Amino acid sequence: MFENLTGRLSDAAKQLSGKGRLTESNIKDTLRQVRLALLEADVALPVVKTFVERIRERALGEEVGKSLTPGQALVKIIHAELVQILGSESVPLDLRAQPPVVVMLAGLQGAGKTTTAAKLARRLIERDKKKVMMVSVDVHRPAAILQLQTLAGEVGSLFCESSADEAPTRIVDRALSEAKRSHVDVLILDTAGRLHVDADMMQEVQAVHAKAAPHETLFVVDSMAGQDAVNAAASFDESLPLTGVVLTKADGDAKGGVALSVREITGKPIRFMGVGEKTDALEAFHPDRMASRILGMGDVLSLVEEIEHKVSKDKTEKLAKKLKKGKGFDLSDLRDQLEQMMNMGGIASMLEKLPLPGSVNPAALKDQANEQKIKRQIAIINSMTPGERRFPKVINGSRKKRIAAGAGQQIQDVNRLLKQHVQMERMMKKMSRGGMKKMMRGMPGGGMPPGGMPPGFR
């Protein structure tokens, strides 16, 4: 996420190495690099000008403390300004109103409104324990109504049926009545999108807004749409009383221009960020944490929160008890670990949030440990018998051949997985004997097994 911007800003800060303090002459070229980095990232020009000028004002004459080099001092200033431009502090959804609280989603076609509605519903159901209903007023695209109905079943939300021959305002009336009868806490309204901003669309969405009187009106924007997305956000902000923004497809955005522009242009806080296709891939937006990620400092707090919500406590406790009793770490345990890693979005998603040393290339690590490789490893374990999973040492040449054929893989892949299991088993034994401290001492940087990634991820 935002890799291009991260790399360019880091390079700009490095130019100040060896300088005693920040002066107008030695930051001139660095600020030019920052400006180019932001423009290449599709940040709106007015935002770039304001951002660079604020950095210049703060940097000039800034004394470098004993613990800070000029490069570090500039990074600190850039971080503070990024936090400012991204919104200073996170703004959670305001659900303090008479239920059903209506949350309305608006935006252009293809921005991901329907998927975002489902992600938001799941988050409210699982984390906030709310009773949620969803309804689609997209009468122009019957497939959107069916898609939302399918997603409602997937995330455990109620669904108010609608059809293409109904007026959007009539659907809203019926949905509000059904939500009240069903004692729903939150009603999520998915509106129609268009390929571009037009008068008819705005009139329709304004009529729906007037009828629904939503407590929250969120503009859903594709973070990969660049300057068009920022222009659309400004147009919607003029027509609707927006209360926030949801960035979608942020996991595929190497630039980050929309994230940096939309808050400054609309003045509305970014509430959430879509980071994948699955219905649990929606993160709350924290300006300070995002600024750290953009500058390559990681986002450990978000990672910890994600672990708390997505990692099975029952399985973790069961494994801990098993290891404490001296029982081995078998292949079924390895499969559980791999599946939990997949629930976290894979290693690629976790690396986004970890502060990595400058010498480590995150892209290379992601390539070593991509989602497909983890899926293939799970398939190999699933191809084994329960006895083979429990006692891996019985897996001889003929068994390897059968397992590889059953998983559609090569014998070398089975060998790599078995080698990885042996290495992880040793690590687990160290943990059970001396706890985490012993294991961490043997890890360069405190986060990787000796030698870097396990063999199965290479």
N, C-alpha and C positions, 0 to 999 in steps of 0.2 A: 504494500500500500504506500503510495506517494514516494516510491523508491527514487525516481529522478530528482525530485525536489530535495530529498534527504541528502543524496550524493552531492548535488551542486552547492547546497548550503554548507556542508561539511568542508568541501574543497575551498570555499570562499574564506572560511574561518582559519584554515591552515596557512593561508597566505600571510597571516600576521605573526607567525612563529618567529621568535628571536627579537621582536620589538619590545621596548621597555614600557611603552604606554600607547594608548590609542590617541592618535592625532589626526587632523584633517588630511594631511598628506598621505599617511600610511593606511587610512581606511578608504581613501577615494576609490582605488581600484577594487577593493573588497566589496564596497557597496554597489559598484557597477556590476560585479558578479552576482550579488544578491538580487539586484534588479532584473538581470537577464534570467536568473533561475526562476524568479516569480513569473515573468512574462512567458517563458517556455512552459511553465506549469499551467498556463491559461488563466492566471489570476487577472481580474479586471484591471485595466490601466489606472483608473482613479485610486483603486485600492493599493496598487503597487507604489504609486507616487506617495501616498499618505504613509504607507508602511516604511518605505526607505527613509523618508524625511524624519520620521519619529526615531528610527534607529540612529540616524546621524546626530540628532539633537542629544540623545542619551549617551552616545559613544564619545563625543568630543570632550576631551579633557578628563575622561574617566580614568582614574588612577588604577593601576593594576596592583592588587593586593599580593601578599606573599604567596598565597596559594593559587593565584590565578595568572595565567599567561594572557597576553592580549587576545589570542584566539579564543581562550576560554571565557574571557570577559565579554567578547562580542557574542559568543554563543548564548551566554546568560542574558544579554540584552535582547537578542533575537527571540529567545524563548519567552521572555516577558511580553514582547510585542506580539508574538504569535498567540499567546494566551489572550491578550487584549482583543486581537482581531477576530479570534474564534468565539469570543463571547464572555471572557473572564471566569464565569462559573457555570456549572451545569444547571439546567432548569428542568426538573422532572414534570411529568404530566400533572395537571391540576385536576383531580377528580373529586374535589370538595364541593359537591353540588347535589341537589335533589336527584336521586336516581329515577330513570336511567340517564346517566351522563352521556351526552352525545359527543363522539369524536368523529369529525368529518375529514376525509382525505381528498385532496384536490391535486391536480397536476396534469402534465401532458401525457398523451398516449405513449405507452412503452416505458414509462418511468418506473413502473413496478408498484403501482398503487394496490392492486388486488393481492399480490404476494405480501406487501407490507401490512395490509389489513390483517391477514392471517398471522403474520409474525407478531404483530402488536397484540392480537387476541390471545395468542399462546402465552406471551409474556405476562399479560394481565391475569390470566387464569392461573399460571404456575407460580409466579412470584408474588402477585398481589392478592391472590385468592378471590378474584372477582368473577361474578357470573356475567358472561359476555354474550351478546348477540351481534351478528353481522348481517348487513343487508346491502345489496347492490342496486344502485339507481342508474346503472349504465344500460339504458334501454336501446342504445345504438349498437351494442355488441352482445348479443345473447350468450355467446361463449363465455363472456366475463361473469355473467350470473351463474352459469354452471360451474365455472372454475372456483368461484367463491364458495359455492355450496359444497363442493368436494373438499376444499381446504378447511371449511368449518368443521366437517366431520373428522378431518385429520387432527385438528388442534383441540377438539372438544368444546367448540363454541356452538351456541344456538344459531339457527339461520332463519331469517324471514324471507320467504319466497317472493319473487317478483318476476315480471315477464316483460318482453319487449313492447307489448301493445298497451302498457300502462303509462300514465304520465308520471314523471319522476316525483312530483309533489304529492301525488296520491300514494305512491309507494312509501314515502316518508311518513305520512299520516298513519298508514296501516302499521308500519314498523314501530312507531312510537307507542301505539295502542297495544301491540303484541308484547313489546318490551315491558310495559307497565303491568300487563296481566301476568307475565312470567316472572315478575320481580327481578328483572335484569339490572345489574349494576352499571354496565357500560354498553352502549349501542354504538358500533362502529359503522360508519356510512362510507361506502366506496362509490365515488362519483365517476362520471364518464370523462374520458380524456380525449384530446384531439391531437392531430399531428402538428398543429401550430395554434397560436393564440388567435381566436376570432370572436367577433361580436356575439354570434349566436351561442357559442359555448359559454361565454361569460354570463349572458343573460340567464341561461339554464342553470348554471352553477350558483348564481346569485339567488335565483328563485328557490332552489333546494336549500341553500343556506338560511334564507329568510324563514322557510317552513320548519326546518329542523332546529333552528336556534342552537347550534352546537356550542358546547363549553370550550372545546378545543378544535381549531381548524388548522390542520397540518398540510403544508405544501410538500408533496413528494417529488424529489428531483433526482434525476440520473446523474451521478457524480462524474460520469465519463462523457457527458454531453458538452462540456466546456462552456464557452461564452454564451451559447444558445440557452443553456440551463439558467444562467444568471439573468439573462434578459427575460426569460419566461417567469422567473421568480419575481422580478420587479413588476411585470405586468399583472400577475396574480395578486401581488401585494396592494396594487392600486384598486383592484376590483373586489377583493375580499378582505375582511379583517383577520388576517392570518395570525396565529398565535405561536407558530413554530415551523420548523423545517425537518424533513426526514431525508437523509442522503442515502440513496440506494447504490448498489454495485460498487461500493467503496473498496472492496477487496481486489477489484480488477483495475483500479485507478492508480496509475503510476505517477500522475501529475499532481493532483490535489488542488487544482485551481478553484473548483466549485466550492470546496469546503472553506477555502480562505476568502472567497468573494461574497458568497450568498449572505453571510451574517452581516457583513459590512454594508452591502447594498440594500438589504431589506430591513435591517435592524431587528430581525426576528431570530430568536435562539435556535440553534440546531439541537433537536431533542434526541434523535436516534440516528443510527448508522447501520445500513444493511451490509453484512460482510459475507454473504454466501447465499446459496439457493435454498437451503433447508429452512424450515419454519422456526428453528431456534437461533438462526443467524441474524439476530438484531441486538445491537449493543447500545446502551445509553451513551450519549455523547458528553465527554468531559473535556472542556477546552485545554486545561493544564496537562492532562494525560495525552491528548492528541498532539499538543505542541512538543512534548517529550518524544513521541513516536516519530514525528516529522524530523526531529534533530538526531534521530538514531539513539535516543536514550532509553528506549523501551517503555513499557507500561505494565509494570509488575502488579499494580493494584487491580487492574482490569483482569489480568490473568488469574489472580487469586480468587476474585469474585466468580469468574467463569468456572474455575475448578470446583468451588463450593456448590454451584448450581448443576454442573454437568457430570461430575464424577460420582459414581455410586458409592455412598458411604458404607452400605452393607457389604459390598464386594471387597472394599478396601479393608474393613475391619475383619472380615472373614480371612483374607490373605494374611493380615498381621498376626492373627491368632494361630494360623497354620504355621507360619514361620517361627513363632515363639515356641511352639511345641516341638520344633526341630524337623517338621515335615518339609519335604522339598518343594521347590518352585517348579511345577510341571508345565506342560504345554497348554493345558486348559487355562492356567493362570496367565500365561503369556498372551493367549488369545483375549482374555478379559482386559489385559493392559492395552493391547492394540485396539480393541473396540472402544475403550474409554478414550484413547487418543483420537480416534475418529470422531467421537462425540464432541471433542474439543476443537474439531476442524482440522485435525492432523497437525503434524509438526510445523508445517508452514504457517498456520495460524498462530501457534505458540511463539514461533520465532519473531513474529511481528511485534510481540509484546515484551521480548527479552532484550535487555541492553547487551549488545555483543561488542567485543573488542574490535578496534579498527582493522586489525589484521584478518578478522573473520569475514568471509563473504557470505551474507545471508542467502543470496540467490543460489550459491553452490550447495548450501546445506538443504535448502528447500528441494533442490533437484535430487539430492541424495535420498530424501525422505518424503517423497510425494505420496499423495493419497492412494494412487494406483498400486504402489509397491506395498503399502500396508494392507490393501484389499487382497492382493495376491498372497501375502503371508497368512492372512486369516483363512483364505481358501485352502491353502496347504494344510493347515491345522485341522480344518473341517473335514479334509479328505482322510484323516487318520481314524483309527478305531479308538474307543475310549481307553483301551489298554495301552495303546501306543502313546496316547497323550499323557497318560499317568506314568508310564515307564519308557521314556524316549530311548533308553539304551538298547531296547529290543529291536529297534528299527535298523534292519540290515539292508543289504543291497537290493534284494527282491522287493522288500517292503517299500523302500524308497522309490523304486520304479512304479509300483502300484499307486503310491501316494501322489507322485508327480503326475501320472496319467489322469488320476481322479480330479486333480486341481487344474489340469490343463497347463502345467508348468514343466520345467526341466529338472532333472535330478540335481543339477548344480544349485537350483533355487532351494530345494529341500535341504541340501547340505548347508547352505548359507543360513537358513532358518535355524537348523539344529545348532550350528556354531553360535548364533546369536543367543539362543536359549541357554547354552552353557555359560556364556559370559554374563547374562542377566541373572542366572542362578547363583553364580559366585557373588555377584553384587548384593543379591538378596540375603545371602548367608552373612556377609559382612554387616549388613544392616541389622540382622537379627542378633548378632553377637555384640556389636559395639555401638549400635544405633547409627543415626545419620551422620554424626560428626566424623567417624572413621571414614565413611564412604566419601564424604565431601572433601576430605584432605587429599584423596587420591584423584580428585577431579580438577584438571586445569580450568581456571576461571570459575570453579565451583558449580559448574552446570552440565558438564559432559563426562561420560565415562572415560577412563584412561585410553588415549589413542583417538579420542574424538567420538564420532558416531558409531553405534554398534555395527558389526559386520553386515547385518541384514539390511542396513540402510545405505550401504555404500554402492 
